[in-house]
């Protein structure tokens, strides 16, 4: 099942996506402004899947929104979690950092207000604020059943589904402050979508993640190449911290980011970043 959020006819809607991805069927949710969040919470309480609340619509007739337009709280994010990506940054400003493989996952957050839709524009800050804007193609896990101190062995039981995010980053701000949250949380810096695919329909432990900039393939990897797999990330984020239905964990990006090139290839006005994950779909955003 795929759950989407969209605007149509001057109203916000939440519903299911047809297997072909060409049609949407609205369902009855108490507050469509929250996207799929209210649905995830109700299913976690053991309530039944809501019934259809309208006629099917062709996807071309609506404006897709982020499936979680305002996440419950900050988006959990994981840094340098693919072997090749950790290697490409080993000689960068992170050269003094210990090898990720020898430690624990790097976890930071992005504020929920930075989330935008799968085709929305991303706003570049002024050059005085940051001149080093980068892209990061990522699989994101959506928690369906909450818990604290979740063991790795049962972590996948807590997954509702998966979506795509672009963990847009102001690299100079990230380095300047050492803690990463500010450089990751600028307005519009978390495109998300195009929908959530439920866990029963996707083997997220081994699927393909790709990213293009202006049609040039820059990132191409499989999630099995992660240093810390999804169960480990859920176990880590829930240590002493309760995860709630609707929480989002972005699992890290493959190699091929702009910072990894010599010289670096930062994003500029007019650039278009497309991210595609097999079994989910694609998002595409223009930077202005």
C-alpha positions, 0 to 999 in steps of 0.5 A: 500500500502507498499512502500519499498527501495532496491538494486538489479542489482547494482542499487537502487530502490523504489517500492511497495510490494505485499500483500503477501510480497513476490514480489516487483515492482519498480516505477519511482522516480526521485532519488532512493537514497532518498528511499520513500522520493521523492515519499512522497513529490510528493504525498504531492504536489498532483501528481499522483502515479508513474507508474511501472518501471520494472518487479516484483522481488522476495523479496529474490533476493534483499537487502532491505534498510531502506525505508527512508535511509537518513531521511529529518532531525533528527528523532523525538523520544518520551521517556517513552511513554508506561505505563509499560515502564515508570513504569519499569524505575521508580526506575532506574536512572530516579527515580528523574524525575517527572512521565511522565503521569503528564506532556508533552511527552518527545521528543528528536531526532536521527541524520538521518545518524544513520539510517540503513536497516532492516537487516543491522548490528548494530555496537557496540562502544568500551567499553571505549565509552559505555558498556550499549547498549540497544534496543527499539522496536518502531512504527514510524509515517511517515508524509505525509502532512506537517504543523505547529500547527497541532491540535490533532483532525486533526493530523491523516490527516497528516500521510502518513504511518508507519514503524518500528525502533529500537531506539538503545541506549547507556544508560550510554552516555544517562545518562552522558549527560542528554540530550539524543541525543548523546547516541541515535545517534551513527552510525547504531543506528536506524535500520528501515523498512522493508517498509512503510505501508500507513495509510489506511492499518493499525490501528496504534492506536491499533496494537501489538509491539513485540521485541525479543533478541536471540529468547527470547521475551522481549517486547510485548504490544499494541499501545493503551497502549501509554501514549500519543497517535499518534495524541497528539505526532503530535500535540506536535512536530508541536507546533511552528515547521513545520513538512514536508512530510517524517518527522519521529516520533518514538512513544516510546518503550514498557516495557522489555528493557535491562535497565529494568531488574535487573541486566540490560541485555545489548546487546553484540556482536553477539546478534540478535534483532528482532522487529515485528509490526502487520500489518507492518512486521519485522526487524532483526539486528545483533549487531557486 
